[in-house]
Amino acid sequence: MIGITLKTLGWAFVGGVMPTFFWLWFWLRSDQRSEPRGLLTLAFIAGALAVPLVIPLQGIAFEYIADSSLVHVATAFFEEVLKFLVIAVLIMMAQKHVDEPTDYGVYLITGALGFAALENML
């Protein structure tokens, strides 16, 4: 078994999380309207929290689906649906801040970046 050291965790953070922070900063910097930073942070965290929900579902897909192409479709389906669901729940709880059609995209993309950050780190 590979030992997890602070150095390993540091490199995982630099390689997996830092690029998504850069993209999030770059993308939000160009946003003319400013969404509440706290809600964007929650969207990022919610997207990351979808990863532990997806992992067991992907394990089930690998265990019960024999066709490798279908396994990839199933795992991608689980990822996309759970990312959408966690952000949809967040948006429903914070409806007063979602006042323009483009806000949905802002929160969904922010959640997807959170998912990517944790997925890449793992």
Long-range contacts (C-beta under 8 A, 24 or more apart in sequence): 12-121, 12-122, 13-121, 15-120, 15-121, 16-117, 16-118, 16-119, 16-120, 16-121, 16-122, 17-117, 17-118, 17-120, 17-121, 19-120, 20-113, 20-114, 20-116, 20-117, 20-120, 21-117, 23-113, 24-110, 24-113, 27-109, 28-110, 31-106, 33-100, 35-97, 35-103, 35-106, 35-107, 36-97, 39-90, 39-94, 39-97, 39-107, 40-106, 40-107, 40-110, 42-90, 42-94, 43-87, 43-90, 43-107, 43-110, 43-111, 43-114, 44-110, 44-111, 44-113, 44-114, 44-117, 45-114, 46-86, 46-87, 46-89, 46-90, 46-111, 46-114, 47-83, 47-86, 47-87, 47-110, 47-111, 47-112, 47-113, 47-114, 47-115, 47-116, 47-117, 48-114, 48-115, 48-117, 48-118, 49-86, 49-114, 50-79, 50-82, 50-83, 50-85, 50-86, 50-111, 50-114, 50-115, 51-115, 51-118, 51-119, 51-122, 53-82, 53-86, 54-78, 54-79, 54-82, 57-82, 79-115, 83-108, 83-111, 83-112, 83-115, 84-108, 86-111, 87-111
